[in-house]
Amino acid sequence: DLEKVAMLKEQTKAINAYFAARNLPLEGTGAKFAKEADKYRLDYRLMPAIAMVETTGGKFACPGAYKRTGDEGYTNNAFGWGSCTISFKSKDHAIEVIARNLSGNNPNTARHYNGKGTKPILETYNPPSVKPGYAAKVMSVMNAIGKEDIGLTLKATTPTNT
């Protein structure tokens, strides 16, 4: 539907603008982030914010010590996933895998993430006992990326035929 397309377009724009303003490697991945977040019912800002906190938007992505694939010696792991021991064939593949896991849709990790909201997801991803303040830091980046309801208010501002 048109409303969903407009919402994804606005979310894509917000993510890309955030990374572009900082000249970061994840610039241009906004559409993939928005699509996967929508598919798995995650906040569209969650994964870009995790990538920002973990690797400065891919600038300091996990090194290629465990390299199977990747560009320029990196593993396409901008999320610190698996303590940097896991590599992905592309940035898009990484986003797909992270979204599936954080949403509780991977049977191997569902017990950790299934049914959780944003803050509990973050506290599972990096527990306060391991990284104090992690959830708050990621949520602060989420707010810098854009508003939670971006694109959802378009219907209210669209003229109607009366």
N, C-alpha and C positions, 0 to 999 in steps of 0.2 A: 504494500500500500504506500501511497505517496507520503503519508506522515512518517512512516518508518524510514523511508529513503531520505527524507529531509533530515530526520534526527541523526542517522548514521553519517550523513554528509557534514553536519555541524560538528559532530564528535570527531570525525576525521580531521576536519579543519583545525579544531582546538589542539589535538595531539600533534599534528604536523607543525603547527605554529610554535608550540612549546619547544619541540626539538630543533626546529629551524632557527629560532631566536638564539639558541645556544650552540648552533653549528655542530650538532651531534649526529653520530652514525645512524641513529634510529629515525632520523628525518625521512619522511616518505612512507613510513609504516603505519600511519594513522588509520587508514582504511582497514588494514588487517586487524589491528587492535580493536577497532570499533565493531567489526564484523564478528570476531570471536567472542568478544564480551557480550554482544547481543545474543549470539547463538547459545551461550552458556549462562546467560542471565547474571553477568558480573557487572560491576560498576566499570564503565568504559575507561576510567582513569587509573584503575588499580594496577594493571600490568605495566603501563608506561611509567607509573610512579615507582613501582618496584625496580624496574630497569634503571631508573634515574638514581635511586638510592644505592642500588647494588653496584652499578658499573658506570655511573654518570652517562646514562643514555646510550650505552654500548661503547663509549670512548675507552673504557678500561675493561672490556669484555674479558671473560675468562680466557686465560692464556692457552696456547695450543699444546700444552704438555700432554693432553689426552686427545690430541688432534686425530680425528678421523676425516672430518670435512671442515670446511670453513674458509673464510677469505683472510688473506694476510696473516696466516698463522693463528687465527682465532677460531673458536669452536661455535660461533653464532650463539653463544650462551651469554646473553646480556642480563640474565636474571640471577646469577649465582646458583642456579638450580643444581641440586645434587652436590653442593659444595664445590662446584666447578669441575666435577668429574664427568659430567655428561655433555656430549656435543650434539649439535643439531645440524642437519644438512643445509638449512637456510634460516634466515631470520623469521620467515613466515612459519616454517616448521616449528621453531622454538615457541612462537606465540601460540600456535595451535596446541602444543603439548602443555604449556603452562596453563592456558585457559581450561583445558580438559581436567587438569589436576586440581587447580584452585577451586573449580566449581563442584568437585566431588564426583566427576564423571569417569574417573579412571578407577577401576575396581581395586588396583594396587594401593592407591592412596586415599580412596573415598572415606575411610574411617577417620582420617585426619581433617578433611575439608568439607564433607557433605553437610549441607544445611546450615552452614555458617555465614554470618554477615562479614562485612569488610574487616572490621577490627579483629574479630576472632580468627579470620583467615590469616591476617598479618601476624598475629600472636602465635599461630601455629607455624607459619613460614619461618619466623625468627622469634622464638620465645623471649619474653622479657628477661628471663634468667640468663640468656645467652647474649642478647643485644638489647639492653635497656633503652627504652624510648623509640624502638624501631617502628612500631605501629604509628606513633604520633608523627614521626619524621616522614613516613610514606604518605600519611594522610595530609600532611602539610603540602607535599608536592602535588598530591591529587587536587587540592584546592587551587594551586597555582596553574594547573593545566586547564581547569575550567569548572564551571558549575555542574553539580551532579545531574540536574535536570535539563541540561542543554538539549535543545531540540524538542523537548517534550511540551514546550509552551507554544510551539508554532501554530497549533490548531486555534488557540485562543486569539492569535493575532492575524489569522487568515480571514479575509473578508468572506462573508457568506451572501448568497443570493436570497434576498428577502423581499 
